Amino acid sequence: MKNDAYIIAAKRTAVIPKGGAFKTLNIHELAAPVIRALLKEANVPSTSINEIILSNAVGGGGNPARPTALAAGLPEHIGGFTIDRQCTGGLDAIWLAAQMVMSGSHNIIIAGGSESASCRPIRMRINHNTGEKIAYDRPIFTGLKDRDPDMIDSVSEIAVSSGISKEAQEAWAINSHKKASNTNFKSEIVNINNQNKDTFTRKLNKKICERAPILKGNISSATTAVDSDAAAFCIVVSEKVAKNFPNAIRIVHGVSSAGVPDTPAFATINSINRILETTKITIESLKVIEIMEAYSAQAIIAKNEFKFNEQLINRGGGALARGHPIGASGAILAVRLFHELQKTDGNGLATIAAAGGELTARSEYSSPSLYRDSITDCSSR
């Protein structure tokens, strides 16, 4: 007999661009207040937590889930573990928690991600012939010679080949900021350092977009999400626990897969197709769609492929209007999905891609009955 998994609470910090109000906060210092707020809101005793799963992509290693658990005041026997799947990691952590609950081995898990671009360590390699220390910006994503492009290079090529104009990308970014400006995030944001809103959101317009520096091809800084600091977590529980929470959202299914290594922007399409085929959920039944906006072009590709209703996509704006805290971005999508599904009946979908051509998707569902359901799509860039 299959056990179902549910989200009973979901919260995040504000998303603050690198070098901003969170610049001195380490990974666990961003994460711990969110976890404490989750437990308080759900009235879940810390002694009942079975596990913490934390996604982080640019930190220095050392399993930041452990200091997070201790900083959050959880019992010392709760260790926690950290995963790194780059951009998809936050959503993967939640899907992994759901699978652990579905297996029957766990009842209550806290899962999500925390990222500090501001405290990102300097990375160095050693030339063993000379002993020289060489700084590098990013790790190897594919390991394939001539097929390990920087994301901006890949997305730029795909935007051109897919016929996505600079103007279309700018219009998407402008709309993302507009939707974020018109959304109240009070129920989901935990105030840290007096930051209770996403500070990057602004009144973006065509003139500002025209002045934005071109990064590559027809991709500009206005159509690219900025590096940021943030944390986001959900409480994932079994049906036995969820019965006490009328607003619980059921996790219907999740997919983690990969696509062509050097065209990660297309990876989302594969995962969404698998979600829809597996769950038999129709596109028409989707009322909330959270798509990662690392670049406008990425989101537009998914929207065009599935002919999604643009009004249902990122109803509170996306990463273009907030920022991209890499290891936490997928978890932020899940938090947004949870809160938007509280307002409507129907299915929800979250999807994100990551470097190297990986992807994750999750599906959730909302109905007038006791539980709402959601679908998760975990995609990789």
SVG drawing of the C-alpha trace seen along z (x, -y; Angstrom):
<svg xmlns="http://www.w3.org/2000/svg" viewBox="-15 -54 72 56">
<polyline fill="none" stroke="black" stroke-width="0.4" points="0.0,0.0 1.4,-3.4 1.9,-6.0 1.1,-9.6 3.3,-12.5 2.1,-16.0 3.4,-19.5 1.8,-21.1 3.9,-24.3 6.2,-26.2 8.3,-29.3 11.3,-31.2 13.4,-34.3 13.3,-37.3 15.5,-36.9 18.3,-39.5 20.9,-40.1 24.5,-39.2 26.3,-41.8 23.0,-43.0 21.4,-42.8 22.3,-39.1 25.9,-39.4 27.3,-38.4 24.9,-35.4 26.2,-31.9 24.1,-29.1 22.9,-27.8 22.2,-31.3 19.8,-31.9 18.2,-28.5 17.7,-28.1 15.2,-31.0 13.0,-29.6 12.9,-26.2 12.0,-27.6 9.2,-29.6 7.9,-26.5 7.8,-24.5 6.1,-27.3 3.4,-27.9 2.6,-24.2 2.8,-23.6 5.1,-20.6 7.4,-19.7 11.1,-19.6 11.4,-16.2 9.1,-14.7 11.4,-15.6 13.0,-12.6 15.4,-14.3 16.6,-17.5 17.5,-17.6 19.3,-20.8 20.3,-21.7 23.4,-23.9 25.4,-24.6 28.1,-27.2 29.1,-26.8 32.3,-25.3 30.9,-21.8 31.0,-20.3 27.3,-19.3 25.6,-22.6 22.5,-20.7 24.1,-19.7 24.9,-23.2 21.5,-24.2 19.8,-21.6 21.7,-22.7 21.2,-26.4 17.4,-25.8 17.4,-24.2 16.5,-20.7 17.5,-17.8 21.1,-16.8 20.3,-13.3 18.9,-14.9 21.8,-15.1 20.6,-16.1 22.3,-15.8 23.2,-18.1 22.7,-17.5 24.1,-19.4 22.4,-19.3 23.0,-22.9 19.8,-24.8 17.4,-21.8 18.7,-20.9 16.0,-22.6 13.2,-21.0 15.1,-17.6 15.4,-17.8 11.6,-18.1 11.0,-15.3 13.6,-13.1 11.8,-13.8 8.5,-12.9 9.9,-9.5 11.3,-8.8 7.8,-9.5 6.2,-7.4 8.5,-4.5 7.1,-4.5 10.5,-5.0 9.8,-8.6 6.8,-10.6 8.1,-14.2 11.0,-15.7 12.1,-19.3 13.4,-19.8 14.6,-22.7 17.6,-24.7 19.8,-27.6 22.3,-29.6 24.7,-32.4 26.2,-33.8 27.7,-36.6 29.7,-34.1 30.7,-31.9 34.3,-30.7 37.0,-31.4 37.6,-28.2 41.2,-27.1 42.9,-24.4 46.5,-23.4 48.7,-22.9 50.7,-19.9 53.5,-20.6 54.2,-24.1 52.4,-24.2 50.5,-27.3 47.1,-27.9 44.6,-28.7 41.2,-30.3 38.1,-29.1 34.5,-30.3 32.5,-27.1 32.9,-23.4 32.8,-21.0 29.1,-20.4 29.4,-17.7 33.0,-16.6 32.6,-16.5 35.2,-18.3 33.6,-21.1 30.2,-20.2 30.4,-22.0 29.2,-25.5 28.6,-28.3 24.8,-28.7 24.7,-32.1 26.3,-30.7 23.9,-27.8 20.8,-29.9 21.9,-32.6 22.2,-30.0 18.9,-28.4 17.1,-31.7 18.3,-32.5 17.6,-29.0 14.1,-29.0 13.3,-32.5 12.9,-34.1 13.6,-37.8 15.2,-40.2 11.8,-42.1 9.9,-38.9 12.4,-38.2 12.2,-41.8 8.4,-41.6 8.5,-38.5 10.9,-40.1 8.7,-43.2 5.7,-41.1 7.5,-39.0 8.4,-42.2 4.8,-43.5 3.3,-40.3 5.8,-40.3 5.0,-43.9 1.3,-43.1 1.7,-40.1 1.6,-40.0 4.2,-37.5 3.6,-38.1 2.4,-34.6 5.6,-33.0 8.5,-35.3 10.4,-35.0 11.8,-38.3 15.6,-38.2 17.7,-41.3 14.6,-43.4 14.1,-42.0 10.5,-41.1 10.3,-41.5 12.3,-40.7 14.4,-43.8 15.3,-43.3 11.6,-43.6 11.1,-47.0 9.1,-48.9 10.9,-47.4 10.0,-49.0 11.0,-48.9 13.4,-51.9 15.2,-50.3 15.5,-47.0 16.9,-48.9 19.7,-50.3 20.5,-47.0 23.9,-45.6 24.0,-42.7 25.5,-39.6 25.5,-37.4 23.6,-37.4 20.2,-38.8 20.4,-38.0 20.7,-41.1 21.1,-41.7 17.4,-42.5 16.4,-39.1 18.8,-37.2 18.2,-36.4 20.8,-37.9 22.9,-35.9 21.2,-36.1 21.1,-34.9 18.0,-33.1 16.7,-30.0 13.4,-28.1 12.0,-25.0 8.9,-22.8 7.6,-20.3 6.9,-17.1 4.7,-14.6 2.9,-11.3 -0.9,-11.1 -1.3,-10.1 0.2,-13.5 -1.4,-15.5 -4.9,-14.6 -4.5,-17.3 -3.8,-20.0 -6.7,-21.0 -4.5,-23.1 -2.1,-20.2 -1.0,-19.8 -0.5,-16.3 2.7,-15.7 1.4,-13.7 4.6,-12.9 8.1,-14.0 10.6,-13.5 14.3,-14.0 16.0,-13.3 18.5,-14.7 18.6,-15.8 21.2,-16.9 24.2,-18.1 25.0,-21.3 21.4,-22.4 20.0,-22.5 17.3,-25.0 15.4,-22.2 15.7,-19.8 12.5,-21.1 10.4,-19.9 11.5,-16.3 10.6,-16.3 7.2,-18.0 6.3,-15.4 7.2,-12.6 5.1,-14.2 2.1,-14.6 2.4,-11.1 2.9,-9.4 0.1,-11.3 -2.4,-11.6 -2.9,-15.2 -3.9,-17.4 -2.4,-20.8 -5.9,-22.2 -6.2,-21.2 -3.0,-23.1 -4.0,-26.2 -0.6,-27.1 2.6,-26.7 6.0,-27.7 8.8,-27.7 12.3,-28.8 13.3,-32.0 17.1,-31.8 16.6,-33.5 13.5,-34.8 14.3,-32.5 14.2,-29.3 10.7,-30.1 9.4,-31.1 10.6,-27.8 8.5,-25.8 5.5,-28.1 5.6,-27.8 6.2,-24.1 3.2,-23.2 1.1,-26.3 0.7,-27.1 -1.6,-30.0 0.9,-32.7 -1.4,-34.1 -1.0,-30.9 2.8,-30.9 4.7,-32.4 1.5,-34.2 3.6,-36.1 6.5,-36.7 9.6,-34.6 13.3,-34.6 13.8,-37.5 11.9,-39.7 13.6,-38.2 17.0,-36.7 18.6,-33.2 20.0,-31.7 21.1,-28.6 20.7,-25.9 17.5,-27.4 15.7,-28.4 13.9,-25.0 12.6,-25.1 11.4,-28.7 9.3,-27.4 7.8,-24.8 7.0,-27.4 5.4,-29.7 3.4,-26.7 2.2,-25.8 0.9,-29.3 -0.7,-29.8 -2.5,-26.5 -4.1,-27.7 -6.0,-30.2 -7.3,-27.9 -8.6,-24.4 -6.8,-22.3 -3.3,-21.0 0.0,-22.7 3.4,-22.2 6.9,-23.3 9.8,-22.8 13.5,-23.8 16.5,-23.0 20.2,-22.9 23.6,-23.1 24.7,-19.9 21.2,-19.2 19.5,-17.9 16.0,-18.6 13.4,-18.2 9.7,-18.5 7.0,-18.0 3.3,-18.0 0.8,-19.0 -2.9,-19.0 -5.5,-21.3 -9.1,-20.3 -12.1,-21.3 -11.6,-18.2 -9.5,-17.8 -6.2,-17.7 -4.8,-19.5 -2.4,-18.0 0.7,-19.2 3.0,-18.0 6.7,-18.5 8.9,-18.8 12.6,-18.9 14.7,-19.9 18.3,-20.7 20.0,-23.5"/>
</svg>
